[in-house]
């Protein structure tokens, strides 16, 4: 995460956070540094070693500041996570053994999994309780679990009772901190407008409009590989149901 003198940016993976980080570095003239932790007393600019820390990881001195983050179409986000491939790394396998049971028996081709196999393994490993069952009616998906972890002041309490009834009650949103969401697909425009609203000068932030995509290091997919081709109608229906909380918060992605 990044704390500035005006706001705190929480970086959910694969949602455009590398772009936001680059912009904030340029604004603070910190592009040439390679330190993980930066403390600039004049600007109170902090890049935490917790790159993907959530609300509860924000230093207490900064918790009263506006909270900014980025959101991506859930269908597209799952595909991006799959193609980036960090779930194939050796260090993740201990999580699969501990959390997904006999995953090699059910996914004998691991790590060479198809997209639906990946969805089932990932949700089994990192969802809780009955939500691990990808096919269970009313169950809650991994991305909703991650929203709770990132944006709720008391995530552990909510995760213990996270189920379809809680999601469908409409009260889960009330458990979240007040967060401003920038849309990944229009990140230049949204970030430019947000910084202007916080008092940054037009000349200081005008460069954001002309920036091209800034991607993290590692594998991935090209822009020509649209997310829709990864889904059958049935798989899309199941994922939409499991992540209904996200789609109801951001109905523009529910198409």
C-alpha positions, 0 to 999 in steps of 0.5 A, a space after each residue: 500500500 501507499 500512504 501519502 499526505 492526502 490519502 492511502 492507496 490499497 493495492 489489490 493485485 491485478 487491478 492496475 496497482 502498478 500503474 497507480 504506483 508509477 503515477 504516485 512515484 512520479 508525483 513524488 519524484 521517487 522513480 529512481 529509488 528501489 527501497 521497499 520502504 520510503 519515508 519522505 517527511 515533507 510529503 509523508 509518502 510511504 511505500 509499505 513492505 506490505 505491497 498488498 496489505 489491506 485496511 487493517 495493515 494501514 498504519 494507525 496514523 494514516 487510517 483517518 485519510 481517504 482510502 483509494 483502491 482499484 476494481 477490475 471486472 471480476 470475470 477479467 480478473 480471474 482470467 488475469 490471475 490464471 494467465 499470470 500463473 503465480 499459482 503455479 509457483 512451488 511456494 503455493 503448493 503448501 497452501 494447496 496441500 493444507 487448504 485444498 486437501 488431496 488436490 493432486 488426486 482431484 487435479 492430476 494435471 497440476 500445474 497444467 490446469 485448464 481455466 475451470 480447473 484452476 477456478 475450482 482449485 483456487 476457490 477450494 484452497 482459499 475460500 472458507 467452509 461450505 464456500 469451498 464447493 464451487 458448485 454449492 448453491 448460494 456459496 460465496 467466491 474467493 474474490 468476495 473473500 478477498 474484498 473482506 480481507 482488503 476493505 473491512 476493518 475486522 475481516 477475521 470476524 466477517 470471514 468466520 461467518 461469511 456465507 450466502 445468507 450474509 451476502 444476500 442480506 445486504 449488510 456485508 457492504 455496511 461492514 466495509 470501510 469507506 473506499 473510493 474505487 477507480 475502474 481499471 478499464 478507465 484508470 487514466 481518467 479516474 485517477 486523474 479526476 481523483 487527484 484533482 478532486 484532492 487538490 493536486 494541480 492540473 499541471 502536476 497530474 496532466 501527464 496521467 492522461 497520456 500514460 500507456 498501460 504499465 504492467 507488472 513483471 511476469 507472464 500474462 496475456 496480450 490485449 487481444 486475448 479477451 476474457 469472454 473466450 475463457 468461459 462457457 455459459 454455465 461457468 460464467 453463470 456459476 462465477 457470477 452467482 458466487 461473486 454476486 456481492 461484487 456484481 451488485 456493487 459494480 453492476 456495470 460488470 454484470 453483462 
